[in-house]
Amino acid sequence: IQKLHDKNLEILQDIKLEVENKTSKIYNGMKPKNAADIFNQMIGEGKIEDVFDIMIKLKENNVTQIMKFLTIENASMITQKIENFSVEKQKKE
C-alpha cells in the first residue's frame, strides 16, 4: 500500500509540475495588462497563493511588467511574498 501511495504521489507531483509549466508559458506570452487584470481578480477571490505560485515561475522581466498593472495593494502583497520566498530560499542554500 505504501509503494502504491508513494507512486501515486509522485504521479500527482509530475502532473502539478506540468500544469504549472504550461500556466507559466501562457502568462509569459500574455500582455502584462491582461495578466495583471486576471491576477487582480484572482487575488480579490482570495487566490493570492495561486498568483504567487505562477509569478515565481515567470520571467523576471514579465513579472516587472505585470507588477506595474496590479493594484497597489496586490503589488504590495506579492512583493512581500517574493521577498519572504527569497529569504527562505537563501536560508536553505
N, C-alpha and C positions, 0 to 999 in steps of 0.2 A: 504494500500500500504506500509506503514511504517513497519508494522509487517512482511509482506512478504519480504521486503528488509532486515530487521534485521535477519530473519530466513535464508535467502539465504546467507547472510554474514557469519553467524555462520557455516553453512554447508561448505562454501568455506574455512574458517579458519580450520575446522576439517580436510578437505582434505589436505590442505597445511601441517598441522602438521603430518599427516600420511605419506605423501611423504617425508618430512624431516626426520622422524624417520627411514624409510626404507633406505633412502640415507645414513644416518649415519651408519646403520648396515652394509651396503655394504662397505663403506670406512673403517670402523673399522676392517673388515675382510680382506682387501686388504694388499698386501705387501706395505710397505711405499714408496718404489721407484716408484711403479706403480701409486699409488695415487698422489705422487708428480709430476710425469710426466703429469698426467691429469690436476692437479691444475695449473701447469706452463702453459699448453696450454690454459686453461680457462682464466687465468689472462691475457695472451697475447691477448686474444679475447675481453678483457675489462670486464670480468665477475668476478672481484675481490669480489664484494659483495656476489655473489653466493658461491664462495670458502669460504669466511669468514663465511657465514651462516652455511655451512657444518662443517667447522673446529671447531666452538664453541660448536658443539654438539658431537664431537668425544671425546673419552677417552683421557685424558691428555698425557698418555704415547704414544699413537698413533700420537698425534699432534707433540710431540717432535721428534719422528722418521721421520715423514713426512717432518718437517722443515729442517732436515739435507739434504734432497734431492731437496728442492726448490732452485731456483736461488737466489743469494744473494739479488737481488733487490726485488724479490717476497717475500722472507722471511722477509725482512725489512718492506715491506708494510703490510703484515699480522700481524707482531709483533706490529706495530703501531696501527692497528685496534683492536687487542686484548687488548692492554694497554688502549686505549680510551674506549673500551667496559667495562673493569674492573672498570675504574674511574667512568663512568656513572652509573654502577650498584651499586657502593658503595654510590654514592650521593643519589640514590633512597632509600637506606636502612637506 
